[in-house]
Amino acid sequence: MRRKDREMDENFAYYVADKCEWATVAVTDENGLPYCFTISPAREDDVLYFHSALAGKKVDCLKNNPNVCVSCVGDTNRLKDKFTTEYESAIIFGKAEEVNDEVEKIHALMLLCQRHTPENMGEFDAAIKESLRRTGVWKIKIQSITGKRKKYDKNGIEMKFGRTE
């Protein structure tokens, strides 16, 4: 990380990964070219889950090369009096693996639904019965995670080196 003064600890990085509404996953295709896609993740311990179609370019890329980089963006704030933006982010490196075990797949889908649509959990069992066979689930085993933040205190001074108010 170039801006070490903005680096945050691992707990902060996990906090950002846990609260981001969506994240971008970077992979390479069969020709070694970059390809990225967006996910709505849910994390449990050192595993990040996401759902997918059963086939397509994303699936082909993940099967061809499971090494991934995930970019998570937390809160942002465009400052009106400066040419800058406050932000928080996390970068994850890991290996993707398709979830084929039905029990783990349902567990992952439950985590995803609890995180992103908790008000609809009453319909979870019916949705699983209807769509489990046509829904892909992947997990990324987190190998490393880093966090970064740019934030100003109430006096307009940037809080570097993990400083909080």
C-alpha positions in Angstrom: 0.0 0.0 0.0 1.5 3.3 -1.1 -0.4 5.5 1.4 0.6 3.8 4.6 -0.6 6.9 6.5 -4.1 5.9 5.5 -3.8 2.2 6.3 -6.2 0.8 8.9 -6.0 -2.4 10.8 -7.4 -5.8 9.8 -10.5 -5.3 12.0 -11.4 -2.2 10.1 -10.9 -3.9 6.8 -13.3 -6.7 7.8 -15.8 -4.0 9.1 -15.8 -2.4 5.6 -16.1 -5.8 3.9 -19.1 -6.6 6.1 -20.9 -3.4 5.6 -20.3 -2.8 1.9 -23.5 -3.2 -0.2 -21.6 -4.5 -3.1 -18.0 -5.3 -4.0 -16.1 -5.8 -7.3 -14.2 -9.0 -8.0 -11.3 -8.9 -10.4 -10.2 -12.1 -12.3 -8.5 -13.0 -15.5 -10.1 -14.7 -18.4 -8.8 -17.7 -20.4 -6.6 -15.3 -22.4 -5.1 -13.7 -19.4 -7.1 -10.5 -19.9 -8.7 -8.7 -16.9 -12.4 -9.1 -16.2 -14.4 -7.9 -13.2 -17.9 -8.3 -11.9 -19.9 -7.0 -9.0 -21.2 -9.1 -6.1 -23.4 -8.6 -3.0 -21.2 -10.4 -0.5 -21.8 -12.0 2.9 -18.8 -13.0 5.1 -18.5 -15.7 7.7 -15.1 -15.9 9.4 -12.5 -15.9 6.6 -14.9 -16.8 3.8 -16.8 -14.4 1.5 -19.9 -15.8 -0.1 -21.7 -14.7 -3.2 -24.4 -16.1 -5.5 -24.2 -16.4 -9.3 -25.7 -17.9 -12.3 -24.5 -21.5 -13.0 -22.8 -20.6 -16.2 -21.3 -17.6 -18.0 -18.1 -15.6 -18.3 -17.8 -15.1 -14.6 -18.0 -18.8 -13.9 -15.6 -19.6 -16.7 -13.1 -17.2 -15.3 -13.4 -18.5 -11.8 -13.0 -22.1 -12.9 -10.0 -21.2 -15.2 -8.1 -19.3 -12.5 -9.6 -19.1 -8.9 -7.2 -16.3 -7.8 -9.2 -13.2 -7.1 -8.9 -9.7 -5.8 -12.0 -8.1 -4.2 -12.5 -4.4 -3.8 -15.0 -3.3 -1.1 -16.1 0.3 -0.7 -17.6 1.5 2.6 -18.8 5.0 3.4 -17.9 7.9 1.1 -18.3 11.6 1.4 -17.5 14.2 -1.3 -16.2 17.3 0.5 -17.7 20.6 -0.7 -14.8 22.7 0.4 -11.9 20.5 -0.9 -11.2 18.7 -4.1 -11.3 15.3 -2.4 -13.5 12.5 -1.0 -13.5 10.9 2.4 -13.7 7.1 1.9 -13.1 3.7 3.4 -12.1 0.6 1.5 -10.9 -2.9 1.9 -8.9 -5.1 -0.6 -9.2 -8.9 -0.3 -7.0 -11.4 -2.0 -8.2 -15.0 -2.0 -9.1 -18.1 -3.9 -12.6 -18.7 -5.2 -14.3 -22.1 -5.0 -17.7 -23.2 -6.2 -19.9 -24.4 -3.3 -21.4 -27.8 -4.3 -22.4 -29.2 -0.9 -26.1 -28.5 -0.6 -26.0 -27.8 3.2 -23.2 -25.2 2.8 -24.9 -23.7 -0.3 -28.2 -23.2 1.7 -26.2 -21.8 4.6 -24.4 -19.3 2.3 -27.7 -18.3 0.7 -29.2 -17.8 4.1 -26.2 -15.5 5.1 -26.6 -13.5 1.9 -30.4 -13.1 2.4 -30.1 -12.2 6.1 -27.5 -9.6 5.2 -29.2 -8.1 2.1 -32.9 -8.7 2.5 -33.6 -9.5 6.2 -37.2 -8.3 5.9 -38.0 -11.1 3.4 -36.6 -14.1 5.4 -40.2 -15.5 5.8 -40.0 -16.4 2.1 -36.6 -18.0 2.3 -37.6 -21.7 2.5 -40.0 -21.3 -0.5 -37.3 -19.5 -2.5 -34.7 -22.2 -1.8 -37.2 -24.9 -2.8 -37.9 -23.0 -6.1 -34.4 -21.8 -7.1 -31.7 -23.8 -5.3 -31.0 -26.0 -8.3 -30.5 -23.1 -10.7 -28.5 -20.8 -8.3 -24.7 -21.0 -8.2 -22.9 -20.1 -4.9 -19.2 -19.3 -4.7 -16.9 -18.7 -1.7 -13.7 -16.8 -1.6 -11.3 -18.1 1.0 -9.7 -14.9 2.3 -5.9 -15.1 2.2 -5.2 -11.4 3.0 -7.2 -8.3 3.7 -6.1 -4.7 4.0 -8.1 -1.6 4.9 -7.6 2.1 4.0 -9.4 5.3 5.0 -9.3 9.0 4.3 -11.3 10.9 6.9 -11.2 14.4 8.4 -11.9 15.2 12.0 -14.3 18.0 13.1 -11.5 20.6 12.8 -10.8 19.6 9.1 -7.6 17.8 9.9 -7.0 14.4 8.2 -7.0 11.5 10.7 -3.9 9.6 9.6 -2.3 6.4 10.9 -5.6 5.1 12.1 -6.4 8.0 14.4 -10.0 8.4 15.4 -11.8 11.3 17.0 
